[in-house]
Amino acid sequence: MQATEKVTDKGVVAVDGKTLRRSYKRNDRQFTLYMIRAFATKNGVVLGQRRTDEKSNEITAVPELLELLELNGAMVTLDAMSCQKQIVKTLVKKKADYCIAVKKNQNRSIRRFRMHSNSVTAINLGI
């Protein structure tokens, strides 16, 4: 884990899910491969990855991947699919700072963030 700590260097670790290109046929997604990756942006190194059975299983795979990494002091970025209690609990336990995207349709999450945060800045990307 010390090697991971040197690679992250308290920098940004981007966690995201990907569908592997050409892992399926257009009309048959039965064998589609989904992966979750943690990427050290400063060094351009994949710190870890996990396969998921389908895109919705990203929610359970992210905490498992985070548990494997040394994240103390790192800034972890995640997309809106990762805006889940268990994922945030794992980040807090690992002493990581984090930035999680929240979509407009996640009203309950937005209200809770505003209620529990010292400062919440909403950025409208117009997406």
C-alpha positions, 0 to 999 in steps of 0.5 A: 500500500505504500506504493499506492500512497506514493503514486497518489501523492495526496492527489486526485483519484478519479473513480469511474465505471466503463463499458469495455469496448467491443465486449458485446455485439450491438444486438446482444449485450449478454457478455458485456464487460463493465469495469470500475477503475481508480485512476491517479490523475497526476501520474496517469496510473490505474491504481485498481480495477474491478469487474462488475456483472452489470452497470447497476452493480457499480454501486457495490463494486466501488466500496470494494475497490476503495477498500483496496487503496491507500486514500488518506488525504487524497481527493477522490472524484466520483460520478452521480451513480456513486452518490451512495451512503456505503461509498461515502462511509468507505471514503470517510473511513479511508480518510479521503476527501471526496467530490461526488456529482449529484444529479437534479433527480437526486433531490433527497441527496441534494437536501442532505448535502446542504443540511450537513455541509458547511458549504455546498456549491452547486455548479450548473454544467448545463448537461 
